[in-house]
Amino acid sequence: AVLIAEAAVAARSGDPDLAETAFRALDATSRLETRDRWWLALLRAWAAVRAGDPSAGARTEAAFRLAAAI
């Protein structure tokens, strides 16, 4: 739960690079619920937008696909 909160705060208003590091750590865990993966993917996309990452659009699309699959 702490790692999720750290990733969310960094994605919204903190350092986007720290957010990406936290999201990578979350990817490595099996503790995430399926229902949580889509909004974390969306926050990751937002961090990518804030960082000027050109993959932000594709990340956003992937997040909405995860949501639609639930």
MMTF fields as JSON, N, C-alpha, C and O atoms, coordinates in Angstrom:
{
  "mmtfVersion": "1.0.0",
  "mmtfProducer": "UNKNOWN",
  "numBonds": 279,
  "numAtoms": 280,
  "numGroups": 70,
  "numChains": 1,
  "numModels": 1,
  "chainsPerModel": [1],
  "groupsPerChain": [70],
  "chainIdList": ["A"],
  "bondAtomList": [4, 2, 8, 6, 12, 10, 16, 14, 20, 18, 24, 22, 28, 26, 32, 30, 36, 34, 40, 38, 44, 42, 48, 46, 52, 50, 56, 54, 60, 58, 64, 62, 68, 66, 72, 70, 76, 74, 80, 78, 84, 82, 88, 86, 92, 90, 96, 94, 100, 98, 104, 102, 108, 106, 112, 110, 116, 114, 120, 118, 124, 122, 128, 126, 132, 130, 136, 134, 140, 138, 144, 142, 148, 146, 152, 150, 156, 154, 160, 158, 164, 162, 168, 166, 172, 170, 176, 174, 180, 178, 184, 182, 188, 186, 192, 190, 196, 194, 200, 198, 204, 202, 208, 206, 212, 210, 216, 214, 220, 218, 224, 222, 228, 226, 232, 230, 236, 234, 240, 238, 244, 242, 248, 246, 252, 250, 256, 254, 260, 258, 264, 262, 268, 266, 272, 270, 276, 274],
  "bondOrderList": [1, 1, 1, 1, 1, 1, 1, 1, 1, 1, 1, 1, 1, 1, 1, 1, 1, 1, 1, 1, 1, 1, 1, 1, 1, 1, 1, 1, 1, 1, 1, 1, 1, 1, 1, 1, 1, 1, 1, 1, 1, 1, 1, 1, 1, 1, 1, 1, 1, 1, 1, 1, 1, 1, 1, 1, 1, 1, 1, 1, 1, 1, 1, 1, 1, 1, 1, 1, 1],
  "groupList": [{"groupName": "ALA", "atomNameList": ["N", "CA", "C", "O"], "elementList": ["N", "C", "C", "O"], "formalChargeList": [0, 0, 0, 0], "bondAtomList": [1, 0, 2, 1, 3, 2], "bondOrderList": [1, 1, 2], "singleLetterCode": "A", "chemCompType": "L-PEPTIDE LINKING"}, {"groupName": "VAL", "atomNameList": ["N", "CA", "C", "O"], "elementList": ["N", "C", "C", "O"], "formalChargeList": [0, 0, 0, 0], "bondAtomList": [1, 0, 2, 1, 3, 2], "bondOrderList": [1, 1, 2], "singleLetterCode": "V", "chemCompType": "L-PEPTIDE LINKING"}, {"groupName": "LEU", "atomNameList": ["N", "CA", "C", "O"], "elementList": ["N", "C", "C", "O"], "formalChargeList": [0, 0, 0, 0], "bondAtomList": [1, 0, 2, 1, 3, 2], "bondOrderList": [1, 1, 2], "singleLetterCode": "L", "chemCompType": "L-PEPTIDE LINKING"}, {"groupName": "ILE", "atomNameList": ["N", "CA", "C", "O"], "elementList": ["N", "C", "C", "O"], "formalChargeList": [0, 0, 0, 0], "bondAtomList": [1, 0, 2, 1, 3, 2], "bondOrderList": [1, 1, 2], "singleLetterCode": "I", "chemCompType": "L-PEPTIDE LINKING"}, {"groupName": "GLU", "atomNameList": ["N", "CA", "C", "O"], "elementList": ["N", "C", "C", "O"], "formalChargeList": [0, 0, 0, 0], "bondAtomList": [1, 0, 2, 1, 3, 2], "bondOrderList": [1, 1, 2], "singleLetterCode": "E", "chemCompType": "L-PEPTIDE LINKING"}, {"groupName": "ARG", "atomNameList": ["N", "CA", "C", "O"], "elementList": ["N", "C", "C", "O"], "formalChargeList": [0, 0, 0, 0], "bondAtomList": [1, 0, 2, 1, 3, 2], "bondOrderList": [1, 1, 2], "singleLetterCode": "R", "chemCompType": "L-PEPTIDE LINKING"}, {"groupName": "SER", "atomNameList": ["N", "CA", "C", "O"], "elementList": ["N", "C", "C", "O"], "formalChargeList": [0, 0, 0, 0], "bondAtomList": [1, 0, 2, 1, 3, 2], "bondOrderList": [1, 1, 2], "singleLetterCode": "S", "chemCompType": "L-PEPTIDE LINKING"}, {"groupName": "GLY", "atomNameList": ["N", "CA", "C", "O"], "elementList": ["N", "C", "C", "O"], "formalChargeList": [0, 0, 0, 0], "bondAtomList": [1, 0, 2, 1, 3, 2], "bondOrderList": [1, 1, 2], "singleLetterCode": "G", "chemCompType": "PEPTIDE LINKING"}, {"groupName": "ASP", "atomNameList": ["N", "CA", "C", "O"], "elementList": ["N", "C", "C", "O"], "formalChargeList": [0, 0, 0, 0], "bondAtomList": [1, 0, 2, 1, 3, 2], "bondOrderList": [1, 1, 2], "singleLetterCode": "D", "chemCompType": "L-PEPTIDE LINKING"}, {"groupName": "PRO", "atomNameList": ["N", "CA", "C", "O"], "elementList": ["N", "C", "C", "O"], "formalChargeList": [0, 0, 0, 0], "bondAtomList": [1, 0, 2, 1, 3, 2], "bondOrderList": [1, 1, 2], "singleLetterCode": "P", "chemCompType": "L-PEPTIDE LINKING"}, {"groupName": "THR", "atomNameList": ["N", "CA", "C", "O"], "elementList": ["N", "C", "C", "O"], "formalChargeList": [0, 0, 0, 0], "bondAtomList": [1, 0, 2, 1, 3, 2], "bondOrderList": [1, 1, 2], "singleLetterCode": "T", "chemCompType": "L-PEPTIDE LINKING"}, {"groupName": "PHE", "atomNameList": ["N", "CA", "C", "O"], "elementList": ["N", "C", "C", "O"], "formalChargeList": [0, 0, 0, 0], "bondAtomList": [1, 0, 2, 1, 3, 2], "bondOrderList": [1, 1, 2], "singleLetterCode": "F", "chemCompType": "L-PEPTIDE LINKING"}, {"groupName": "TRP", "atomNameList": ["N", "CA", "C", "O"], "elementList": ["N", "C", "C", "O"], "formalChargeList": [0, 0, 0, 0], "bondAtomList": [1, 0, 2, 1, 3, 2], "bondOrderList": [1, 1, 2], "singleLetterCode": "W", "chemCompType": "L-PEPTIDE LINKING"}],
  "groupTypeList": [0, 1, 2, 3, 0, 4, 0, 0, 1, 0, 0, 5, 6, 7, 8, 9, 8, 2, 0, 4, 10, 0, 11, 5, 0, 2, 8, 0, 10, 6, 5, 2, 4, 10, 5, 8, 5, 12, 12, 2, 0, 2, 2, 5, 0, 12, 0, 0, 1, 5, 0, 7, 8, 9, 6, 0, 7, 0, 5, 10, 4, 0, 0, 11, 5, 2, 0, 0, 0, 3],
  "groupIdList": [1, 2, 3, 4, 5, 6, 7, 8, 9, 10, 11, 12, 13, 14, 15, 16, 17, 18, 19, 20, 21, 22, 23, 24, 25, 26, 27, 28, 29, 30, 31, 32, 33, 34, 35, 36, 37, 38, 39, 40, 41, 42, 43, 44, 45, 46, 47, 48, 49, 50, 51, 52, 53, 54, 55, 56, 57, 58, 59, 60, 61, 62, 63, 64, 65, 66, 67, 68, 69, 70],
  "secStructList": [7, 2, 2, 2, 2, 2, 2, 2, 2, 2, 2, 2, 2, 1, 7, 2, 2, 2, 2, 2, 2, 2, 2, 2, 2, 2, 2, 6, 7, 1, 7, 7, 7, 2, 2, 2, 2, 2, 2, 2, 2, 2, 2, 2, 2, 2, 2, 2, 2, 2, 2, 6, 7, 6, 6, 2, 2, 2, 2, 2, 2, 2, 2, 2, 2, 2, 2, 2, 2, 7],
  "xCoordList": [0.821, 0.0, 0.861, 0.513, 1.976, 2.856, 3.459, 3.54, 3.881, 4.467, 3.442, 3.778, 2.201, 1.133, 0.956, 0.862, 0.908, 0.745, 1.92, 1.729, 3.13, 4.306, 4.281, 4.599, 3.909, 3.825, 2.76, 2.983, 1.614, 0.515, 0.885, 0.629, 1.475, 1.859, 2.932, 2.849, 3.931, 4.99, 4.43, 4.852, 3.487, 2.894, 2.072, 2.115, 1.334, 0.454, 1.203, 0.952, 2.123, 2.711, 4.181, 4.784, 4.764, 6.165, 7.052, 6.747, 8.143, 9.128, 8.651, 8.494, 8.416, 7.943, 8.926, 8.513, 10.208, 11.193, 11.072, 11.21, 10.817, 10.587, 9.3, 9.217, 8.307, 7.049, 7.309, 6.816, 8.078, 8.367, 9.108, 8.833, 10.032, 10.749, 9.778, 9.874, 8.847, 7.849, 6.928, 6.584, 6.527, 5.652, 6.368, 5.744, 7.638, 8.409, 8.456, 8.353, 8.612, 8.598, 7.225, 7.129, 6.177, 4.823, 4.608, 3.926, 5.19, 5.069, 5.659, 5.21, 6.663, 7.367, 6.641, 7.044, 5.594, 4.881, 3.624, 3.013, 3.265, 2.032, 0.893, -0.186, 1.128, 0.138, -0.939, -1.925, -0.776, -1.769, -3.025, -2.968, -4.14, -5.428, -5.641, -5.17, -6.338, -6.638, -7.348, -7.083, -8.25, -9.028, -8.17, -8.579, -6.994, -6.104, -5.142, -4.604, -4.927, -3.915, -4.255, -3.354, -5.542, -5.88, -5.603, -5.044, -5.987, -5.805, -4.341, -3.888, -3.602, -2.164, -1.503, -0.571, -1.989, -1.48, -1.806, -1.0, -2.975, -3.344, -2.465, -2.038, -2.198, -1.284, 0.121, 0.815, 0.522, 1.833, 1.867, 2.874, 0.773, 0.681, 0.759, 1.402, 0.115, 0.163, 1.593, 2.045, 2.29, 3.685, 4.506, 5.407, 4.194, 4.894, 4.607, 5.505, 3.372, 3.026, 3.85, 4.438, 3.887, 4.621, 6.117, 6.794, 6.626, 8.056, 8.375, 9.544, 7.35, 7.563, 7.876, 8.469, 7.478, 7.736, 6.783, 5.569, 7.298, 6.418, 5.543, 4.63, 5.798, 4.97, 3.704, 2.919, 3.494, 2.352, 1.014, 0.128, 0.86, -0.398, -0.688, -1.81, 0.318, 0.148, -0.118, -0.893, 0.517, 0.28, -1.16, -1.795, -1.661, -3.041, -4.016, -4.96, -3.782, -4.636, -4.614, -5.656, -3.459, -3.335, -4.1, -4.715, -4.062, -4.785, -6.29, -6.964, -6.81, -8.239, -8.626, -9.748, -7.721, -7.994, -8.059, -8.902, -7.178, -7.228, -8.564, -9.184, -8.997, -10.274, -11.436, -12.344, -11.419, -12.508, -12.555, -13.617, -11.425, -11.357, -11.899, -12.16, -12.066, -12.533, -14.014, -14.598],
  "yCoordList": [-1.201, 0.0, 1.26, 2.257, 1.212, 2.381, 2.652, 3.806, 1.613, 1.797, 2.351, 3.178, 1.901, 2.44, 3.926, 4.72, 4.304, 5.717, 6.545, 7.643, 6.039, 6.78, 6.964, 8.042, 5.93, 6.017, 7.024, 7.818, 6.996, 7.896, 9.355, 10.214, 9.632, 11.016, 11.501, 12.619, 10.671, 11.069, 11.277, 12.195, 10.439, 10.568, 11.845, 12.517, 12.171, 13.346, 14.654, 15.579, 14.749, 16.064, 16.024, 17.07, 14.843, 14.724, 14.534, 14.994, 13.86, 13.599, 12.441, 11.328, 12.672, 11.598, 10.428, 9.286, 10.707, 9.62, 8.719, 7.5, 9.319, 8.524, 7.716, 6.577, 8.309, 7.588, 6.357, 5.271, 6.521, 5.39, 4.285, 3.102, 4.665, 3.681, 2.914, 1.693, 3.63, 2.986, 2.082, 0.989, 2.525, 1.697, 0.431, -0.624, 0.522, -0.675, -1.664, -2.874, -1.14, -2.01, -2.66, -3.832, -1.911, -2.476, -3.546, -4.54, -3.349, -4.36, -5.694, -6.756, -5.626, -6.836, -7.587, -8.694, -7.012, -7.66, -8.365, -7.942, -9.41, -10.119, -9.74, -10.328, -8.775, -8.404, -7.445, -7.207, -6.901, -5.966, -6.693, -7.75, -6.111, -6.633, -6.189, -5.126, -6.993, -6.655, -5.314, -4.521, -5.066, -3.828, -2.586, -1.478, -2.757, -1.625, -1.34, -0.237, -2.312, -2.164, -1.072, -0.379, -0.899, 0.073, 1.502, 2.294, 1.842, 3.234, 3.52, 4.657, 2.502, 2.702, 2.895, 3.687, 2.169, 2.361, 3.769, 4.382, 4.274, 5.631, 6.669, 7.641, 6.47, 7.377, 7.315, 8.327, 6.131, 5.984, 6.76, 7.384, 6.714, 7.481, 8.982, 9.721, 9.429, 10.846, 11.265, 12.345, 10.411, 10.702, 10.799, 11.631, 9.953, 10.01, 11.324, 11.904, 11.79, 13.095, 14.188, 15.032, 14.163, 15.189, 15.161, 16.187, 13.974, 13.825, 14.102, 14.116, 14.32, 14.546, 13.266, 13.309, 12.137, 10.83, 10.619, 10.73, 10.32, 10.12, 8.866, 8.702, 7.988, 6.783, 7.054, 6.136, 8.286, 8.618, 8.263, 7.74, 8.537, 8.226, 6.743, 6.316, 5.96, 4.507, 3.964, 3.022, 4.551, 4.121, 4.43, 3.639, 5.582, 5.949, 4.974, 4.51, 4.673, 3.722, 2.355, 1.714, 1.915, 0.63, 0.632, -0.37, 1.752, 1.857, 1.704, 1.008, 2.36, 2.25, 0.867, 0.415, 0.203, -1.182, -2.09, -2.984, -1.868, -2.645, -2.42, -3.361, -1.159, -0.841, -1.513, -2.035, -1.507, -2.101, -3.62, -4.231, -4.213, -5.662, -6.163, -7.356, -5.269, -5.69, -6.018, -6.393],
  "zCoordList": [0.0, 0.0, 0.0, -0.633, 0.707, 0.758, -0.609, -1.03, -1.304, -2.628, -3.613, -4.461, -3.506, -4.356, -4.088, -5.024, -2.821, -2.469, -2.949, -3.473, -2.78, -3.247, -4.76, -5.262, -5.476, -6.933, -7.353, -8.267, -6.699, -7.047, -6.801, -7.646, -5.667, -5.352, -6.323, -6.832, -6.579, -7.51, -8.912, -9.616, -9.323, -10.657, -10.786, -11.816, -9.749, -9.812, -9.701, -10.474, -8.748, -8.492, -8.114, -7.873, -8.06, -7.683, -8.882, -9.982, -8.663, -9.701, -10.578, -10.078, -11.873, -12.742, -12.841, -13.042, -12.703, -12.749, -11.516, -11.618, -10.362, -9.154, -9.297, -8.836, -9.933, -10.165, -11.019, -10.715, -12.081, -12.961, -12.21, -12.411, -11.357, -10.544, -9.651, -9.526, -9.036, -8.171, -8.983, -8.534, -10.171, -11.002, -11.468, -11.575, -11.74, -12.113, -10.953, -11.151, -9.75, -8.568, -8.405, -8.038, -8.675, -8.591, -9.649, -9.399, -10.834, -11.89, -11.454, -11.884, -10.604, -10.176, -9.062, -8.705, -8.517, -7.423, -7.934, -8.915, -7.272, -7.624, -6.681, -6.74, -5.826, -4.811, -5.326, -4.628, -6.506, -7.028, -7.471, -8.099, -7.134, -7.599, -9.043, -9.447, -9.804, -11.196, -11.288, -12.191, -10.35, -10.387, -10.144, -10.492, -9.556, -9.299, -10.446, -10.548, -11.295, -12.346, -13.354, -13.827, -13.7, -14.731, -14.275, -15.034, -13.04, -12.623, -12.314, -12.45, -11.902, -11.738, -13.103, -13.24, -14.111, -15.466, -15.97, -16.67, -15.616, -16.014, -15.314, -15.937, -14.043, -13.331, -13.922, -14.013, -14.316, -14.953, -16.275, -16.611, -17.01, -18.252, -17.967, -18.713, -16.905, -16.542, -16.181, -16.562, -15.453, -15.129, -16.414, -16.517, -17.384, -18.673, -19.395, -20.006, -19.329, -19.917, -19.258, -19.935, -17.939, -17.198, -17.492, -17.417, -17.826, -18.114, -19.585, -19.972, -20.398, -21.82, -22.588, -23.666, -22.032, -22.638, -23.815, -23.642, -24.994, -26.15, -26.058, -26.867, -25.101, -24.942, -24.14, -23.906, -23.719, -22.86, -23.498, -22.823, -24.774, -25.456, -25.475, -25.201, -25.796, -25.826, -24.422, -24.254, -23.427, -22.04, -21.617, -20.92, -22.044, -21.725, -22.368, -21.728, -23.617, -24.319, -23.642, -23.506, -23.228, -22.545, -21.221, -20.857, -20.505, -19.241, -19.454, -18.695, -20.493, -20.745, -21.249, -21.019, -21.924, -22.331, -21.112, -21.048, -20.148, -18.902, -18.199, -17.702, -18.165, -17.506, -18.223, -17.575, -19.533, -20.3, -20.126, -20.25, -19.844, -19.697, -18.36, -18.203, -17.409, -16.085, -16.135, -15.117]
}
